[in-house]
Amino acid sequence: MLQNLRLQHRYIVLMDRGYESFNLFEHGNRLPDCNYVVRLRTKDKGAIREISALPDQECDLEMTFNITNSAKQKKLHPEYHKINAPNRRYKDKYSPKYRTAHWDFECFCPVHCRIVKLKLNDPQSGSTKWEVLATNLSSNDFPLSEMKKLYHLRWDIESSFRKLKYDLGAVCFHSKKPAFQEIELYYQLIMFNVVNRIISLCRVADAH
């Protein structure tokens, strides 16, 4: 995903929960101009164990996660994170994007990233909550105060996307393959624009 951007300058990719993966972190670390900020799960079953163990206080830590896709390595080193992804990709009726795990690197690989825990105000509810971000941005250039600003930059985009997703009916797709899902999405976008254009041209009689 990150390689497809092909930008000619340094850039920062902001991602919400659901995009987090060690594979993505390592791709971001190895691309020369790429910086990422990914919101992490903290409490549910899919949370990284080191993240779940963080105390309820703001912190800024450099962490290294030892990753392997080898059952033998995992048995020898129980503290490693094992990625259940095959070494080879086999062709099937679905796209490789449907695999639950990807690992494109060595059998054993230490993945380095900066983990930032922030106390933030939810603009919708007004309540205070904890958020944890993974990034490869320097703490010298982006201290905690700047990381909070970056996090809030994506809030309006996320809220708009969530509304658009439900207005379009793009929560579920009929197709299984990504190419057909893309066609469905374009169809929904076209219909959304057509309907909104018709609505904008309708004249509503004044109420007396």
C-alpha atoms as an extended CHARMM CRD file, in Angstrom:
* protein
*
       208  EXT
         1         1  MET       CA              0.0000000000        0.0000000000        0.0000000000  PROA      1               0.0000000000
         2         2  LEU       CA              2.7130000000        2.4880000000        0.9670000000  PROA      2               0.0000000000
         3         3  GLN       CA              4.8760000000        1.6730000000       -2.0640000000  PROA      3               0.0000000000
         4         4  ASN       CA              2.0070000000        2.5960000000       -4.3760000000  PROA      4               0.0000000000
         5         5  LEU       CA              2.1070000000        6.2400000000       -3.2400000000  PROA      5               0.0000000000
         6         6  ARG       CA              5.3880000000        6.8680000000       -5.1410000000  PROA      6               0.0000000000
         7         7  LEU       CA              5.7690000000       10.4360000000       -3.9530000000  PROA      7               0.0000000000
         8         8  GLN       CA              8.9190000000       12.3970000000       -4.7370000000  PROA      8               0.0000000000
         9         9  HSD       CA              9.1550000000       14.1320000000       -1.3560000000  PROA      9               0.0000000000
        10        10  ARG       CA              8.8820000000       13.2830000000        2.3170000000  PROA      10              0.0000000000
        11        11  TYR       CA              5.3400000000       12.5520000000        3.4510000000  PROA      11              0.0000000000
        12        12  ILE       CA              3.3480000000       11.4830000000        6.5050000000  PROA      12              0.0000000000
        13        13  VAL       CA              0.5890000000        8.8770000000        6.2510000000  PROA      13              0.0000000000
        14        14  LEU       CA             -2.0550000000        9.0420000000        9.0020000000  PROA      14              0.0000000000
        15        15  MET       CA             -3.9380000000        5.7840000000        9.5760000000  PROA      15              0.0000000000
        16        16  ASP       CA             -6.7100000000        4.7020000000       11.8980000000  PROA      16              0.0000000000
        17        17  ARG       CA             -7.1250000000        1.4430000000       13.7970000000  PROA      17              0.0000000000
        18        18  GLY       CA             -7.4790000000       -1.5110000000       11.4720000000  PROA      18              0.0000000000
        19        19  TYR       CA             -4.4070000000       -0.6210000000        9.4310000000  PROA      19              0.0000000000
        20        20  GLU       CA             -1.9390000000       -1.5210000000       12.1560000000  PROA      20              0.0000000000
        21        21  SER       CA              0.3940000000       -4.3920000000       11.3390000000  PROA      21              0.0000000000
        22        22  PHE       CA              4.0640000000       -5.1430000000       11.8020000000  PROA      22              0.0000000000
        23        23  ASN       CA              4.3110000000       -5.6650000000        8.0490000000  PROA      23              0.0000000000
        24        24  LEU       CA              3.0970000000       -2.1080000000        7.4180000000  PROA      24              0.0000000000
        25        25  PHE       CA              5.4210000000       -0.6780000000       10.0900000000  PROA      25              0.0000000000
        26        26  GLU       CA              8.4540000000       -2.3410000000        8.5090000000  PROA      26              0.0000000000
        27        27  HSD       CA              7.4930000000       -1.1890000000        5.0140000000  PROA      27              0.0000000000
        28        28  GLY       CA              7.2310000000        2.3570000000        6.3680000000  PROA      28              0.0000000000
        29        29  ASN       CA             10.6020000000        2.0360000000        8.0940000000  PROA      29              0.0000000000
        30        30  ARG       CA             12.3540000000        0.8680000000        4.9180000000  PROA      30              0.0000000000
        31        31  LEU       CA             10.8540000000        3.3490000000        2.4660000000  PROA      31              0.0000000000
        32        32  PRO       CA             13.2550000000        6.3270000000        2.3030000000  PROA      32              0.0000000000
        33        33  ASP       CA             10.7410000000        9.2160000000        2.3890000000  PROA      33              0.0000000000
        34        34  CYS       CA              7.8680000000        7.6170000000        4.2790000000  PROA      34              0.0000000000
        35        35  ASN       CA              6.6620000000        8.5560000000        7.7440000000  PROA      35              0.0000000000
        36        36  TYR       CA              3.5970000000        6.9550000000        9.2790000000  PROA      36              0.0000000000
        37        37  VAL       CA              1.3400000000        7.5960000000       12.2500000000  PROA      37              0.0000000000
        38        38  VAL       CA             -0.9760000000        4.6770000000       13.0390000000  PROA      38              0.0000000000
        39        39  ARG       CA             -3.6140000000        4.6040000000       15.7580000000  PROA      39              0.0000000000
        40        40  LEU       CA             -3.3570000000        1.3260000000       17.7080000000  PROA      40              0.0000000000
        41        41  ARG       CA             -5.8070000000       -0.9160000000       19.4900000000  PROA      41              0.0000000000
        42        42  THR       CA             -5.2210000000       -0.8440000000       23.2250000000  PROA      42              0.0000000000
        43        43  LYS       CA             -7.5760000000       -3.2210000000       25.0440000000  PROA      43              0.0000000000
        44        44  ASP       CA             -9.2940000000       -5.6810000000       22.7150000000  PROA      44              0.0000000000
        45        45  LYS       CA             -8.1280000000       -9.1060000000       21.5870000000  PROA      45              0.0000000000
        46        46  GLY       CA             -6.2370000000       -7.7190000000       18.5960000000  PROA      46              0.0000000000
        47        47  ALA       CA             -4.0650000000       -5.3640000000       20.6590000000  PROA      47              0.0000000000
        48        48  ILE       CA             -0.2890000000       -5.8440000000       20.7340000000  PROA      48              0.0000000000
        49        49  ARG       CA              0.5740000000       -7.1950000000       24.1860000000  PROA      49              0.0000000000
        50        50  GLU       CA              3.2260000000       -4.5350000000       24.8870000000  PROA      50              0.0000000000
        51        51  ILE       CA              0.6650000000       -1.8370000000       24.0610000000  PROA      51              0.0000000000
        52        52  SER       CA             -1.9740000000       -3.3230000000       26.3700000000  PROA      52              0.0000000000
        53        53  ALA       CA              0.5750000000       -3.2780000000       29.2000000000  PROA      53              0.0000000000
        54        54  LEU       CA              1.2770000000        0.4760000000       28.9560000000  PROA      54              0.0000000000
        55        55  PRO       CA              0.3620000000        2.4640000000       32.0970000000  PROA      55              0.0000000000
        56        56  ASP       CA             -2.4370000000        5.0500000000       32.0870000000  PROA      56              0.0000000000
        57        57  GLN       CA             -0.1190000000        7.9870000000       31.6660000000  PROA      57              0.0000000000
        58        58  GLU       CA              1.3510000000        9.8820000000       28.7510000000  PROA      58              0.0000000000
        59        59  CYS       CA              4.5480000000        8.2850000000       27.4970000000  PROA      59              0.0000000000
        60        60  ASP       CA              6.9050000000        8.4020000000       24.5400000000  PROA      60              0.0000000000
        61        61  LEU       CA              8.8980000000        5.1950000000       24.0390000000  PROA      61              0.0000000000
        62        62  GLU       CA             11.1340000000        3.5770000000       21.4450000000  PROA      62              0.0000000000
        63        63  MET       CA             10.1400000000       -0.0840000000       21.1100000000  PROA      63              0.0000000000
        64        64  THR       CA             11.4910000000       -3.0600000000       19.1990000000  PROA      64              0.0000000000
        65        65  PHE       CA              9.1970000000       -5.9690000000       18.3420000000  PROA      65              0.0000000000
        66        66  ASN       CA             10.8650000000       -9.2460000000       17.3600000000  PROA      66              0.0000000000
        67        67  ILE       CA              8.8470000000      -10.7240000000       14.4980000000  PROA      67              0.0000000000
        68        68  THR       CA              9.0050000000      -14.1900000000       12.9690000000  PROA      68              0.0000000000
        69        69  ASN       CA              6.8480000000      -16.3330000000       10.7310000000  PROA      69              0.0000000000
        70        70  SER       CA              8.6330000000      -19.4960000000       11.8240000000  PROA      70              0.0000000000
        71        71  ALA       CA              6.9910000000      -21.8620000000       14.3030000000  PROA      71              0.0000000000
        72        72  LYS       CA             10.4570000000      -23.1350000000       15.2410000000  PROA      72              0.0000000000
        73        73  GLN       CA             11.6800000000      -19.6380000000       16.1340000000  PROA      73              0.0000000000
        74        74  LYS       CA              8.5220000000      -18.9770000000       18.1360000000  PROA      74              0.0000000000
        75        75  LYS       CA              9.0370000000      -22.2010000000       20.0960000000  PROA      75              0.0000000000
        76        76  LEU       CA             12.6480000000      -21.2670000000       20.8730000000  PROA      76              0.0000000000
        77        77  HSD       CA             11.7290000000      -17.6760000000       21.7360000000  PROA      77              0.0000000000
        78        78  PRO       CA              8.1860000000      -17.4910000000       23.1790000000  PROA      78              0.0000000000
        79        79  GLU       CA              8.4700000000      -13.7100000000       23.5640000000  PROA      79              0.0000000000
        80        80  TYR       CA              8.6090000000      -13.2570000000       19.7580000000  PROA      80              0.0000000000
        81        81  HSD       CA              5.5430000000      -12.1640000000       17.8350000000  PROA      81              0.0000000000
        82        82  LYS       CA              4.6200000000      -14.8300000000       15.2810000000  PROA      82              0.0000000000
        83        83  ILE       CA              2.9780000000      -13.7420000000       12.0330000000  PROA      83              0.0000000000
        84        84  ASN       CA              0.7690000000      -16.5130000000       10.6670000000  PROA      84              0.0000000000
        85        85  ALA       CA              1.5580000000      -15.7630000000        7.0440000000  PROA      85              0.0000000000
        86        86  PRO       CA              2.9660000000      -18.2790000000        4.5420000000  PROA      86              0.0000000000
        87        87  ASN       CA              6.3670000000      -17.7460000000        2.9520000000  PROA      87              0.0000000000
        88        88  ARG       CA              4.8080000000      -18.1890000000       -0.4910000000  PROA      88              0.0000000000
        89        89  ARG       CA              1.6040000000      -16.7420000000       -1.8750000000  PROA      89              0.0000000000
        90        90  TYR       CA             -0.6730000000      -19.2160000000       -3.5620000000  PROA      90              0.0000000000
        91        91  LYS       CA             -3.1390000000      -18.2360000000       -6.2360000000  PROA      91              0.0000000000
        92        92  ASP       CA             -6.7650000000      -18.7770000000       -5.3150000000  PROA      92              0.0000000000
        93        93  LYS       CA            -10.1510000000      -17.3500000000       -6.2070000000  PROA      93              0.0000000000
        94        94  TYR       CA             -9.6850000000      -14.3990000000       -3.8630000000  PROA      94              0.0000000000
        95        95  SER       CA             -7.1760000000      -11.5780000000       -3.9690000000  PROA      95              0.0000000000
        96        96  PRO       CA             -4.0740000000      -11.8140000000       -1.7260000000  PROA      96              0.0000000000
        97        97  LYS       CA             -5.5470000000       -8.7550000000        0.0190000000  PROA      97              0.0000000000
        98        98  TYR       CA             -7.9910000000      -11.1220000000        1.7180000000  PROA      98              0.0000000000
        99        99  ARG       CA             -5.2860000000      -12.8560000000        3.6950000000  PROA      99              0.0000000000
       100       100  THR       CA             -5.5130000000      -11.9940000000        7.3500000000  PROA      100             0.0000000000
       101       101  ALA       CA             -1.7540000000      -11.5520000000        7.7010000000  PROA      101             0.0000000000
       102       102  HSD       CA              1.0810000000      -10.4340000000        5.4510000000  PROA      102             0.0000000000
       103       103  TRP       CA              4.7940000000      -10.6950000000        6.0440000000  PROA      103             0.0000000000
       104       104  ASP       CA              7.1080000000       -9.5890000000        3.2360000000  PROA      104             0.0000000000
       105       105  PHE       CA             10.4420000000       -9.6970000000        5.0370000000  PROA      105             0.0000000000
       106       106  GLU       CA             12.9720000000      -12.0690000000        6.5730000000  PROA      106             0.0000000000
       107       107  CYS       CA             12.0150000000      -15.0880000000        8.6720000000  PROA      107             0.0000000000
       108       108  PHE       CA             13.2200000000      -13.1290000000       11.7040000000  PROA      108             0.0000000000
       109       109  CYS       CA             13.0760000000       -9.3480000000       11.7570000000  PROA      109             0.0000000000
       110       110  PRO       CA             13.2320000000       -6.7690000000       14.5660000000  PROA      110             0.0000000000
       111       111  VAL       CA             10.6750000000       -4.0260000000       13.8700000000  PROA      111             0.0000000000
       112       112  HSD       CA             11.4970000000       -0.6800000000       15.4550000000  PROA      112             0.0000000000
       113       113  CYS       CA              8.9460000000        2.0580000000       16.0280000000  PROA      113             0.0000000000
       114       114  ARG       CA              8.1330000000        4.8700000000       18.3840000000  PROA      114             0.0000000000
       115       115  ILE       CA              5.0950000000        4.3460000000       20.6120000000  PROA      115             0.0000000000
       116       116  VAL       CA              3.2950000000        7.4380000000       21.8930000000  PROA      116             0.0000000000
       117       117  LYS       CA              0.4710000000        7.3430000000       24.4490000000  PROA      117             0.0000000000
       118       118  LEU       CA             -1.6310000000       10.5130000000       24.5710000000  PROA      118             0.0000000000
       119       119  LYS       CA             -4.4640000000       11.8590000000       26.6910000000  PROA      119             0.0000000000
       120       120  LEU       CA             -6.9450000000       13.5000000000       24.3350000000  PROA      120             0.0000000000
       121       121  ASN       CA            -10.3220000000       15.1890000000       24.3760000000  PROA      121             0.0000000000
       122       122  ASP       CA            -12.9390000000       13.5720000000       22.1460000000  PROA      122             0.0000000000
       123       123  PRO       CA            -14.4110000000       16.4430000000       20.0480000000  PROA      123             0.0000000000
       124       124  GLN       CA            -17.7600000000       14.6320000000       19.7310000000  PROA      124             0.0000000000
       125       125  SER       CA            -18.4290000000       13.5410000000       23.3080000000  PROA      125             0.0000000000
       126       126  GLY       CA            -16.1720000000       16.0080000000       25.0870000000  PROA      126             0.0000000000
       127       127  SER       CA            -14.8020000000       13.2010000000       27.2550000000  PROA      127             0.0000000000
       128       128  THR       CA            -11.1310000000       12.4480000000       27.8510000000  PROA      128             0.0000000000
       129       129  LYS       CA             -9.6380000000        9.2480000000       26.4870000000  PROA      129             0.0000000000
       130       130  TRP       CA             -6.2960000000        7.5540000000       25.9380000000  PROA      130             0.0000000000
       131       131  GLU       CA             -4.9360000000        6.9180000000       22.4580000000  PROA      131             0.0000000000
       132       132  VAL       CA             -1.7620000000        5.0970000000       21.4480000000  PROA      132             0.0000000000
       133       133  LEU       CA              0.0410000000        5.8580000000       18.1940000000  PROA      133             0.0000000000
       134       134  ALA       CA              2.8510000000        4.0080000000       16.4210000000  PROA      134             0.0000000000
       135       135  THR       CA              5.1500000000        6.1540000000       14.3140000000  PROA      135             0.0000000000
       136       136  ASN       CA              8.6360000000        6.4900000000       12.8630000000  PROA      136             0.0000000000
       137       137  LEU       CA              8.6560000000       10.2760000000       13.2810000000  PROA      137             0.0000000000
       138       138  SER       CA             11.4990000000       11.6830000000       15.3580000000  PROA      138             0.0000000000
       139       139  SER       CA             10.6430000000       12.7700000000       18.8930000000  PROA      139             0.0000000000
       140       140  ASN       CA             12.8950000000       15.8030000000       18.3700000000  PROA      140             0.0000000000
       141       141  ASP       CA             10.8510000000       17.0200000000       15.4040000000  PROA      141             0.0000000000
       142       142  PHE       CA              7.4750000000       15.8090000000       16.6790000000  PROA      142             0.0000000000
       143       143  PRO       CA              7.2070000000       15.8870000000       20.4840000000  PROA      143             0.0000000000
       144       144  LEU       CA              3.9980000000       14.8800000000       22.2680000000  PROA      144             0.0000000000
       145       145  SER       CA              2.3400000000       18.2460000000       21.6320000000  PROA      145             0.0000000000
       146       146  GLU       CA              2.9130000000       17.9310000000       17.8690000000  PROA      146             0.0000000000
       147       147  MET       CA              1.7010000000       14.3250000000       17.8540000000  PROA      147             0.0000000000
       148       148  LYS       CA             -1.5950000000       15.5070000000       19.3610000000  PROA      148             0.0000000000
       149       149  LYS       CA             -1.9610000000       18.0220000000       16.5290000000  PROA      149             0.0000000000
       150       150  LEU       CA             -1.2770000000       15.3180000000       13.9470000000  PROA      150             0.0000000000
       151       151  TYR       CA             -3.8750000000       13.0520000000       15.5260000000  PROA      151             0.0000000000
       152       152  HSD       CA             -6.5260000000       15.7870000000       15.3940000000  PROA      152             0.0000000000
       153       153  LEU       CA             -5.7450000000       16.4760000000       11.7110000000  PROA      153             0.0000000000
       154       154  ARG       CA             -7.3110000000       13.1600000000       10.7590000000  PROA      154             0.0000000000
       155       155  TRP       CA            -10.4150000000       13.5710000000       12.9360000000  PROA      155             0.0000000000
       156       156  ASP       CA            -12.4950000000       15.6360000000       10.4780000000  PROA      156             0.0000000000
       157       157  ILE       CA            -11.4550000000       13.3830000000        7.6050000000  PROA      157             0.0000000000
       158       158  GLU       CA            -12.4590000000       10.2770000000        9.5730000000  PROA      158             0.0000000000
       159       159  SER       CA            -15.8210000000       11.7680000000       10.5770000000  PROA      159             0.0000000000
       160       160  SER       CA            -16.5900000000       12.8130000000        6.9910000000  PROA      160             0.0000000000
       161       161  PHE       CA            -15.5670000000        9.4240000000        5.6370000000  PROA      161             0.0000000000
       162       162  ARG       CA            -17.7270000000        7.6080000000        8.2040000000  PROA      162             0.0000000000
       163       163  LYS       CA            -20.7770000000        9.6730000000        7.2260000000  PROA      163             0.0000000000
       164       164  LEU       CA            -20.1200000000        9.2220000000        3.5130000000  PROA      164             0.0000000000
       165       165  LYS       CA            -19.6440000000        5.4670000000        3.9490000000  PROA      165             0.0000000000
       166       166  TYR       CA            -23.1290000000        5.0320000000        5.4140000000  PROA      166             0.0000000000
       167       167  ASP       CA            -24.7770000000        7.5350000000        3.0550000000  PROA      167             0.0000000000
       168       168  LEU       CA            -23.3370000000        5.6370000000        0.0950000000  PROA      168             0.0000000000
       169       169  GLY       CA            -24.3240000000        2.2610000000        1.4800000000  PROA      169             0.0000000000
       170       170  ALA       CA            -20.6790000000        1.2430000000        1.1950000000  PROA      170             0.0000000000
       171       171  VAL       CA            -20.6090000000       -0.7470000000        4.4210000000  PROA      171             0.0000000000
       172       172  CYS       CA            -21.2330000000       -4.0660000000        2.6440000000  PROA      172             0.0000000000
       173       173  PHE       CA            -20.4470000000       -5.2310000000       -0.8740000000  PROA      173             0.0000000000
       174       174  HSD       CA            -22.0610000000       -7.9450000000       -2.9750000000  PROA      174             0.0000000000
       175       175  SER       CA            -18.8190000000       -8.8450000000       -4.7440000000  PROA      175             0.0000000000
       176       176  LYS       CA            -15.9760000000      -10.8900000000       -3.3240000000  PROA      176             0.0000000000
       177       177  LYS       CA            -13.1240000000       -9.6960000000       -5.5340000000  PROA      177             0.0000000000
       178       178  PRO       CA            -11.5640000000       -6.2350000000       -5.0330000000  PROA      178             0.0000000000
       179       179  ALA       CA            -11.9120000000       -5.2900000000       -8.7250000000  PROA      179             0.0000000000
       180       180  PHE       CA            -15.6890000000       -5.8050000000       -8.6080000000  PROA      180             0.0000000000
       181       181  GLN       CA            -15.9380000000       -4.0750000000       -5.2320000000  PROA      181             0.0000000000
       182       182  GLU       CA            -14.2130000000       -1.0640000000       -6.8020000000  PROA      182             0.0000000000
       183       183  ILE       CA            -16.8360000000       -1.0370000000       -9.5720000000  PROA      183             0.0000000000
       184       184  GLU       CA            -19.5990000000       -1.1640000000       -6.9430000000  PROA      184             0.0000000000
       185       185  LEU       CA            -18.0330000000        1.7630000000       -5.1040000000  PROA      185             0.0000000000
       186       186  TYR       CA            -17.8740000000        3.8960000000       -8.2770000000  PROA      186             0.0000000000
       187       187  TYR       CA            -21.4940000000        3.0070000000       -9.0060000000  PROA      187             0.0000000000
       188       188  GLN       CA            -22.5040000000        4.0980000000       -5.4980000000  PROA      188             0.0000000000
       189       189  LEU       CA            -20.5510000000        7.3610000000       -5.8480000000  PROA      189             0.0000000000
       190       190  ILE       CA            -22.2270000000        8.1260000000       -9.1780000000  PROA      190             0.0000000000
       191       191  MET       CA            -25.6980000000        7.4070000000       -7.8010000000  PROA      191             0.0000000000
       192       192  PHE       CA            -24.9540000000        9.4880000000       -4.7110000000  PROA      192             0.0000000000
       193       193  ASN       CA            -23.9600000000       12.4730000000       -6.8710000000  PROA      193             0.0000000000
       194       194  VAL       CA            -26.9500000000       12.0470000000       -9.2180000000  PROA      194             0.0000000000
       195       195  VAL       CA            -29.4590000000       11.8760000000       -6.3570000000  PROA      195             0.0000000000
       196       196  ASN       CA            -27.9250000000       14.8840000000       -4.6180000000  PROA      196             0.0000000000
       197       197  ARG       CA            -28.0040000000       16.8390000000       -7.8870000000  PROA      197             0.0000000000
       198       198  ILE       CA            -31.7050000000       16.0260000000       -8.3440000000  PROA      198             0.0000000000
       199       199  ILE       CA            -32.4250000000       17.0680000000       -4.7620000000  PROA      199             0.0000000000
       200       200  SER       CA            -30.6000000000       20.3600000000       -5.2510000000  PROA      200             0.0000000000
       201       201  LEU       CA            -32.7730000000       21.1540000000       -8.3190000000  PROA      201             0.0000000000
       202       202  CYS       CA            -36.0650000000       20.4200000000       -6.5850000000  PROA      202             0.0000000000
       203       203  ARG       CA            -38.0210000000       23.4310000000       -5.4410000000  PROA      203             0.0000000000
       204       204  VAL       CA            -39.9020000000       23.1020000000       -2.1980000000  PROA      204             0.0000000000
       205       205  ALA       CA            -43.0870000000       25.1530000000       -1.9320000000  PROA      205             0.0000000000
       206       206  ASP       CA            -43.0520000000       27.8130000000        0.7400000000  PROA      206             0.0000000000
       207       207  ALA       CA            -45.0660000000       26.9170000000        3.8100000000  PROA      207             0.0000000000
       208       208  HSD       CA            -47.8880000000       29.3430000000        4.6770000000  PROA      208             0.0000000000
